[in-house]
């Protein structure tokens, strides 16, 4: 089993996800949004599954810096913005094959380990 974690190192929930999988000796591929922006195709998977309501972090500092805290766009517009500014997303984004999770979601992660 190998999981892919997207986020930033200084985010508490991203660190929790990294620790969760490392403690269980699961191979982790970490993508730091500060070093590399996510691909549109990768983010599109998350948007199709969860939608902007669940992915956009309305409390993110970056969202207010950009003046978007009150903006309500559709998934396509948010996807375009998130490709350029991934720190507006709720983190971490975790992928295990076709299974996806957003935020600190230990219930889903544990189900992946069992199933």
C-alpha positions in Angstrom: 0.0 0.0 0.0 1.2 3.5 -0.9 -0.6 6.7 -0.2 -0.1 10.1 -1.7 -0.5 13.1 0.6 -0.9 16.6 -0.7 -0.4 19.6 1.7 2.1 21.8 3.3 4.5 20.8 6.1 3.5 23.5 8.5 -0.2 22.5 8.5 -1.1 20.5 11.6 -3.5 18.2 9.9 -1.0 17.4 7.1 1.6 16.5 9.8 -1.0 14.3 11.5 -1.7 12.4 8.3 2.1 11.9 7.7 2.5 10.6 11.2 -0.6 8.3 11.0 0.7 6.5 7.9 4.4 6.4 9.0 3.4 4.9 12.4 1.7 2.1 10.5 4.7 1.6 8.1 2.7 2.7 5.0 4.8 4.1 2.2 4.0 7.8 1.8 4.6 10.0 -1.2 4.3 13.6 0.1 3.7 16.5 -2.3 4.4 19.9 -0.7 2.2 22.6 -2.2 4.9 25.2 -1.4 7.4 23.5 -3.6 5.1 22.1 -6.4 1.6 23.1 -7.4 -0.9 20.3 -7.9 -1.8 19.2 -11.5 -5.3 20.1 -12.7 -6.1 16.5 -13.3 -5.1 15.5 -9.7 -7.2 18.2 -8.2 -10.1 17.5 -10.5 -10.4 14.0 -8.9 -11.0 15.6 -5.5 -13.4 18.3 -6.9 -15.5 15.6 -8.7 -15.7 13.6 -5.5 -16.2 16.2 -2.9 -17.1 19.5 -4.6 -15.9 23.0 -3.6 -18.1 23.1 -0.5 -15.9 20.4 1.1 -12.5 21.3 -0.5 -12.3 25.1 -0.1 -11.1 26.1 3.4 -13.2 29.1 4.1 -10.9 29.8 7.2 -7.7 29.7 5.2 -5.5 32.7 5.6 -4.5 32.6 2.0 -8.2 32.8 1.0 -8.6 36.1 2.9 -5.3 37.5 1.6 -6.6 36.9 -2.0 -10.0 38.5 -1.0 -11.9 35.3 -1.9 -13.4 34.5 1.5 -16.9 35.7 0.4 -16.6 34.4 -3.2 -19.0 31.6 -4.3 -17.9 30.2 -7.7 -18.6 26.9 -9.3 -16.3 23.9 -9.2 -14.6 24.8 -12.5 -13.6 28.3 -11.3 -12.4 27.0 -7.9 -10.4 24.3 -9.6 -8.6 26.9 -11.7 -7.9 29.1 -8.6 -6.7 26.1 -6.6 -4.2 25.1 -9.3 -2.6 28.5 -8.9 -3.2 28.9 -5.1 -3.4 25.4 -3.5 -3.2 26.8 0.0 -6.9 27.7 -0.2 -7.7 24.0 0.1 -8.6 22.1 3.2 -5.6 20.0 3.9 -4.4 17.3 3.6 -5.6 15.8 0.4 -4.9 12.0 0.7 -5.1 9.5 -2.1 -4.9 5.7 -1.9 -5.4 4.4 -5.5 -9.0 5.5 -6.3 -9.8 6.2 -2.7 -9.7 9.9 -1.6 -10.0 11.8 1.7 -9.9 15.4 2.6 -8.7 16.9 5.9 -8.0 14.9 9.0 -10.1 11.8 8.3 -8.7 8.9 10.3 -11.9 6.9 9.9 -11.3 6.7 6.1 -7.6 6.1 6.5 -8.2 3.2 9.0 -10.7 1.7 6.5 -8.1 1.7 3.8 -5.7 -0.2 6.0 -8.3 -2.9 6.9 -9.8 -3.2 3.4 
